[in-house]
Amino acid sequence: MILDHPFSKTEKRILYVLFVCTWVFVWLKAIAVPFMHDEVATFFYFIQNHRFIPFLSGWDANNHFLNSALTSLFYSLFGDAPLWLRMPNVLMFPLYFYYCVRLSSFLQQKLSRWVFILALTLSTAMVDFFCISRGYGMSMAFLAAALFWFFKCLQQNQLKHHFYCLLFGLLALSANLTLLVSFSAIIGLLMLHNLVHIKQGIAKNLKQFLLYLLVGIAPLLFAVFYMFALKQHGALYYGSLLGFWKLTVFSISTMLSGMSNWVFPYIFMILFLVQIVIAGFLLIKNSKLNIIFQPYLTFFLLLCGNIAVILFLGKVMKVNYPEDRVGLYLFPYFIGSLVFLTDRLFAVINKKWLFVVLIPCLFFPVNFMYSLNLSHYNIYPEDRFPQRFFQNVCLHTPPNPFPATIGGNSVKHFCWTFFNYRSGGTQSAMQYWNFPSTDEEYQIVKPDEIGNWRQYYDSLDYDRNTKLLLLKRKHFYEKVLLKTLPVNSKTNIRSEYFNIDEFKTDSLVGKTLYLGYKLNFATPAVPFNTRLVIDVSDKDSKNIAYQYISLNWLKLYYKGDNNNFVNGMLVHKLPPEASSIKTYVWNIDTVPYAVSGTFFVYELKEK
């Protein structure tokens, strides 16, 4: 690592030690902490099938393109172990640390440099994003690099600096589309800077124009078009219209602090007002146009510009305000703005007491040390549970023709699914369609989600980080067989739908059913993107309940081995309006396959 001249030999040694210790921690946490909901969703939707290219993949903002592409590469080379799937972000931490240090070299005061480095590289939330398989961590690394080369452009205005700035900015955008405004602002400021300082020859100006067009404007227009397409498909669902203050500021402060406390948003607001006052003072002191190209104003301009666009999009275009991680980029802008403005103000009026403004920034390294753990992430407090929950269910379930039923909400569903997938897919799919209920044999819940849980369940385990309970039913239901039906496609088929059974529910109203499947699937498709579906309808064929098990979420290969799909789903307390139940195979990719085996219908009764 090459450090710029402001650092003494002792400081460089400290920086090396700080980097090594933090990066080792990133590795250990990436190994130790179980996969979370969003990571699992990314894996099944974009990595397992290698379908991550915009417009050619599923419509979901979960697809951080560059992260998906690099994760797909590591998955192809090394498999589905969490560390390998997180490796692209783990490997980006050195880049992030390096460019945070180099950005600090534009600060004049030693204290300012260290506050800047410590606040950005020892923020619990920021470090955690380098431990998970999402695009936010790597986007922050590329953004830091882009900003460093942007500062170089302002200083020296060399063509290679413009190229590096645009390239890293484009990489940041491809890892995190929420940086669209930031990338646009960087391009705009660079072009404006060149117009103000237009003294080069025609050839150099033409080269810069082509560079902006190919590496900046063209990719930016593609990203804008893609964002509109995502919005049209309802894929920009995260966040809400609750408001910038109530949603964005409060959720980001909770994510950064690890505490849901009303004090932190107001501290951020006060510090932002301080920045406005300092920036106003500096503008009065230097009213020349070129002041907007000074590095000490860059972070402030990016912060204010992004906030203005967020407010415009929310108020006028009804685009959801960013929530927690979606607004992560505001944090480095906020810290950079506060530190750079304070550093410049000290150079103007030379009052050491000014540095008291930076004391709140030290909260982040202190909180990082206090929050050190290898068990969970502060940024996703409820999107995971420990693997021992899954292992306990496997351990405590007696031999049975079908795996034990497990209940939980839709967020817990993906975490359970990934444990199950990496263990051979022999356990039940999580029943989340009618959550909460008391029909499942096991539950992963918070104590208040099933108010009377002690009446039906015993507690097997408790996780203090997520405050989740693993419950086991005191008495398992007896499964009373109502019907069996042979299933046989006879030959390979490619049709999208294959009906297994459809039956009337006249005598079953009010009863809870278990639909079980012992099937043999044979297909060359890897993965086999297929669902086994249950559809409950009324007399007018209107859907009442729809639930499914994704075969590729259980295992990767279906080669025709005996009973390679043994699973089932609960149909909870059929309502009076229910008329029929249909169950079928949905072959989403219409690949060739064959299926044979037996379908079972049981009624659940108390023993």
N, C-alpha and C positions, 0 to 999 in steps of 0.2 A: 504494500500500500504506500503510495507516494503522497506525502502531506505537504501542503503549501507552507511558505516561509514563516507565517506568524507564529508557528509552534516551536517551542524550545525542545531540546532533546528529551528532557524529563516529561514534558507534555506528550510528546510522541510515544514514549514508552507507556504512559498511562492510557493513551488512546488505543494502543495495540492490545493491552491487557483487557481494557473495557470491551473492545470488539470481540476478542477471542472468547471471553467469558459469556458474553451475551449470545454469540452465535452457537456456542456449545449448548446453552440453555434452549435455544430455538430447536436444535436437533433433538434434544432429549424430550422436549414437549411434543414435538411432531411424532415421535415414536410412542409416547406414553398415553396421550389423550385419545379416547375413542373418536371415530368419525361422527360428525354431527349431521343434522337434517339436510342442510344446504349442500354439504359436501357429497352426501349420498345421492341427492337429487342430481347434482352435476355428473356424478359417476354413471348413474343408470340412464340418464337422458342424453348425455353427450360424449362420454368417455368409452363406455363399454361397446357402443356401436360405432364409435369414431365419426359421429355426425355432429360436427360443431361449426361448420362453415355457415356464416350468416346467409339467410334466405334458403339454404339447403338443409337446415336443421329445424328442430321444433321451435315454435315461437315462445320464447321464455327469456326474461331478462337475467335468469340464472346463468345463462351461457356467456361467461366472460371469455371472449373468443381466444385470446392469446393464452390464458390460463388453461382453457380446455384443450387447445392444440398441444401445448407442452406436456400437460398431464396425460393426454392420449399417447404421446410418444413414450413417456416413462412407463405407462401401463403396458404398451406393446413390448417394451424391452424387459421389464422386470416383474410385471404382474400387479395384483390388486392390493398388496399390503399398504396400509395407510401411509407409511413413510414414503414409499415410491410415488404415491398419488399426490403427496404434499411436497415432493422434492423441488418442483419448479419454484415454489415460493420460498422454500428454505434456502435455495441457492441464490435467491435475489437479495437476501439480507446484506451480504457484503457490499453489494452495489449501493444499497440504500445508505448504509453506514458511511461508506466512502464519500458519497456525494453530499451527505449532510455535513461531514467534516470539511469538504472543499467549499461548500456554500458559506460555512462559518468564516472562511478566510477573507470574505468581503466585509467582515465586521472589524472595527478598529480597536475595540477594547477586549482585553483578555476575558474579563468577566462575561461580557456579552457572548463571546464565542462559546464558552463552556455552558452557559445557560441554554443556548440554542441547541448544542449537540446533545446535552443530557435530556432536555425536554422531549426532543424528537426521537432519540434512539433508545431511551429508557421509559417510554410510555407503555404501560401494560397493554393497552388496546392495540397500539401500533405494532408492538413485538408479536402479539398473538396472531395478527393477520399474516405474519410470515411463517406461522406454524401450521396453517390450514390450507386446504385445496380450494382456494377462492382467488379471485383476481385482484383483490384490494391491496394485498401486500406488495405484489410485484408492480402494480400501478404506481404506488407511492415511491418505489425505487426509481422507476423510469421518470416520474415527475420530478424528483429531486435532481436527477441527471439533466433533464431538459431545462430546469431553472438555472442550474450552474452554467450551462452553455449559453443560455439566454443572457446571463450577466456578462459572459465573455464577449458576446456579440455587442453589448452596450459599450464594453471597454475598447475592443479592438476591431470589431466589425469585419472579421475575416470570413470568407466564404465557407471554410470548413467548420467554423463555429456555428454558422447558420444551419449547416447540414446536420451536425450533431444535435442541435437543439430541436429541429423539426423531427429528426429520426426518433429521438427519445420521447418526444411529445406524442408522436404517432404510436409508439409502442405502449405508452401509458394509456392512451385512448383505447387501443385494441384490448387492453387488459381490463378496462373499466370505462364504460361508456358515459358514466356520470362526469367524466373529465372533458366532455364535449365543449362546454363553455370555456374552460381553462385553455384548451388547445386553440380554440378560436381566438381567445384574447392574446395568446402568445404570438400567433401568426399576425394578428392585427397590429400589435405593438412593434413587431419586427419590421413589417412593411412601412408603418408610419415612421419608424426610426430611419429607415433607408431614404424615405422621401425628404425628411428634414435634413439629412446629411448626404444628399445626392451629389457626390463629387467624383465618383468613379467613372471610368470610361463606359462606352455603350456595351462592350463585350461583357464586362463584369456585371453590369445591370441586367443584361439579358440572361446570364447564368443564374443570377439570384431569382429573377422572375420565373425561370423554368423550375428552379429548385422549389420555390414556394408553391408552384402549380402542381408539381408531381408528388412532392413529399408532404405538402401541407393542404392546399385547397381541395384537390381531387379526393384524397382520403376523407377529408372533413365532410365534403358533400355526400360521399357514400355513407358515412356514419349518420349524418342528419336524415338521409332517406331511410336508413335502416331503423332509426329511432322512431320515425313516423310510422313505419310498418309495424313495429312492436306495439306502439300505442293503438294502432288500428285493430290489432289482434288481441287487445286487452292484456298485453304482456307486461306493461309498466304498472304493475299492481302494488308494488311495495310502497309504503308510506300512505298518506291520506291528505285530505284537505283541511285537517284540523287547524293548521296555521303554522307559520314559521316559528313563532315563539313557543307555542304549546307543544308542537311535535318535534321540529328540527332541533331547536336549542336544547330542550329538555332531554330528548332521547340521546343526542350526542354527548351531552354532559354526563348522563348516566353511564353511557358506554365508556367514556374516557376515565371517569372516576371510579367506576365499579359500584357506585352507590346511588340509589334513587333518592336524592335529597334536593329540596327546593333551593338551597343556598348556592349550589354550584352554577345554575343558570344565571343568577344575579351577579355572581363574581365575573362570569364571562361577559355579561352586559356592561358592567362597570369598566372592565379592562378594554372593551371595545370602544367605549366612550372616551377613555384615555387616549386610545390610538387616534381617534378623530381629532381630539384637541391637539395632539402632538403634530399630526399631519397638517392640520390647519396652520399651526404656528410655523412649520417649516416652509409651507407654501407662501406664507406672507413674507418670510425672510428671503425667499428666492422665487420671484414671480415669473421667471423666464420659462419659456415653453419646454426647454430641454429637461426641466426638473422631473417630468414624468418618465424619463429614461434613466433616472438614478436608481441604483439597486436598492437603496433604502426605502423606496416607495413601491417597489414591485409587488411585494407580498400584500401590502395594503390595497393596492389597486386590484389585485386578483381576488382578495377577500371581499371587497366592496362590490366589485363587478359580479361575482358569483351570487352574492346575496341579492343584488338588484334583479338579476335574471330569475332567481328562484322565486322571488316575490311576484315578478311579472307573470311567470308561467303559472303560478298558483292562483293569483287573483284574476288574471285575464283569460288564460287558456285552460284553467281548471286541471292542470297537471299536478299530480300528488307532490306535496312537500317531501323532501328527502328525510328519511328516518334513520337514526343511528349510523350503521356502516355505509349507507348510501351517501351520507354527507361527510365521510371520513376526511376527504380532501380539504375540508374547511379547517381542520386542526393544524396541519403544517402552515397554512396561510395565516392563521390566527397567531401562532407562535412566532413565525417569521416576521409578521407585521409588527408585533409588539417589541420584539428584540431589536430588529433593524431600526425602527423609528426611535427607540430609546437610545440606542447606540449613536445614532446621528444627532439626536438632541444634546447628548453629552458633549459631542464634538463642537456644537454651536455655543452652548452656554457653560460648559465645564463645571457642572455641579454634581459631585459624587452621590449626593442623596437621591438623585434621579433613579439610581439602580434599585431603589426599593420597589419600583414598579415591576421589576422582573422576579421578585421573590415568589409570587404565586406559581411561576413556571416550574419551580423546584418541587412543587407537589408531585409532578409526574414521576421523576426518578425515585422520590421517597415512597410513593404509592407502589411503584414497580417492585422495590425491595420488599415492601410489606406484603404484597400480593403474590410473591413467588410460590409457584406450585407446579406439580407435574400431573395434576388430576383433572383440571377443568380449565375452560377459557372464560374469562370475565365478559367477553364480547358476545357470547351466546350462552347465557346462563341456564336456559331451559331446553336447549335443542339437543340434549344428549342425556344418556344415563350410563352407568358403569357396565362393563361387559359381564361382571359377576351376576347381574340380574339375569342375563340370558343363560349363563351357566347354571344358575340356581334352578331355573325352570327345567332345564334339561336333566338336572340331578334329581329333582323332587317329583318328576312325573313318572308314574308307574307305567309298565308296558300296556299299550293300547293299540287297537287297529288304526287309529288316527292320532295325529299329534294333538297335544292339549291346546285348547283355545286360549288366546291371550288378548286382552283388551288394553286400549290406550288411545290417546288422541292422535290426530293425523301427523303431528310433529314427531311423536315417539315412533310412529309407524316406520319411517325411513331408517331410524337408528336400529330398531329391531331387525328390519329387513337386511341390513348390511351384515350384522352379526350372523344372521341365519344363512345368508349367501356364502359367507366365508367359512361356514361350518358344514356346508354340503346341502343346505336347503331342506333339511329334514323336519324342521319345526313348522308350526302353523304360521300362516300369514297373520299379522296383527289385525284384529277386528276393530276398526275405528269408525265404521259407517253409522253406528247407532250409539256412539259414546256420549255420556257414560251409561252403562247398564250393569247389571249384576249377574248376567248369564255366563260370562266368560270364566274359565277355570282359574286364570291368572289375570292380574291387572297391574299396570305400571301407571300410577296416578299420584297426584298431590292429595293430601288427606281431605281437603275440602271439596274435591271433585266428585266424590261419592260420599255424601253426607252420612249415610247409615252403613258404611262399609264394614264396621265391626260385627254387624248382624250376620253378614254372609262370608266374611273373609278373615283369615289370620295374616298377620304381617310376617313376611319372611326376611325382609331386608329394608334398609333405609339409607338413602344417600343424602348427606347433610348439605352438599354443594347445590344440588338441584331441588332438595326437599321433596324427593320422590320416594314413594313406597312401592315395594314389590309385594303384592298380595296373592295369597292362595286361597281358593274357595274352601270353606269348611267341609262342605259335602259336594262332590261332583255330581252333576246330573246323570241320571240313567238315560242312555240312548235307546229308545224303543224303535225298532226297525219298521218302517211303513212300506217301503218298496225298494227293490233293486232293479237295475236295468243294465243289460249289456251294452257296451259302446264299441263300435267298430267302424272305421272308415273304409275298411276292406282293401283299398288301394291308396297310393299316394294321392293327395288332393292339394290344390292350390287356392281353393275358394277362400274368400275372406271370412265367411261364417260357416260353422258346422254345428248344427243343433244336436244337443245331447238329449234333452227332454223338455217337454212342456206339459204342465198338469194344472188342473183346477184346484182352487183352495177352499171350496165350499165348506168342507168339514174341518178345516184347519184354522179358521179365524180365531185369533187370540192365542194361538199356540206358537211356541218358539221351535224352529226346525234347525236341524243340522244337515246340510247337504255335503256329502262326502264323496271323494273321487279317488279311485285306485286305477290309474291310467298309465299306459305306456306310450310315450311319444317318441317318434323317430323322425329326425330331420337333419339335413346337412347344414342348416342355417346356424350360424354362431355370431351373435346371440339369437335365440329364438324369440323374437319380439311378438309375443302372443299372450292373450289374456283369457282366462277362464271366467266367464261372466255369469252373474245371477241378476235377472231382471224381473221385478215384481210389478204387475200392472193391474189396473182396475178394469171394469167391464168395457170401458171405452178405449182400451189399450193405452191409457195414460200412465206414464211411469210413476210408481210410488217409491220404489227402492231400487238402487243400482249399486252393485258391488262386484269386485273382481279380485283375482290373484294374477299377477304378472309372472309368467313362467321364467322370463329372463332375470327376474329379481330373486329367484330361488337358486338357479344354477345356470351355468354357461352352456353346457352340452346336454342334448337329449338324443342319445344314439340308439334308442330302442330297448335299452336294458329293462328288465322286469320291474314294473311298478316304480318307474322313475318320477312319477308325480303322485304322491299320497298326501292329500290335504283336504281341507274343507272350510266351509263358511257357515256362520250362524245367520238365520233369518229371524229377527227378533219380533216376537209377538205380532203376528200378522193382523193388520187392522181390518175392520169390517169391510172397507171398500176394496180390499184385495180380491182379485178375481182369478189370476193365473200367475204361475211362476215359470219362467223360461230360463234354462241354463244352456250356454253354448260356448264354443271356442271361437274367439275373435283373432284370426290370423292377420295381424295388422299389416305386415309387409307382404302378404300373399305369397309366402315361400312354400315349396313343396313339403308335405309332412304326412305322416300316418299316425293314427291314434287307435288304441284298443284298450279294453279294460271294463270296469264296472262302476256304475253310478248308484249311490245310496241316498235314501231320504230317511231321516230319523226325526222323531219327536223327542224333545228333552222333557224329562219328568223328574221331579224331586224323588230321591230314594226314600 
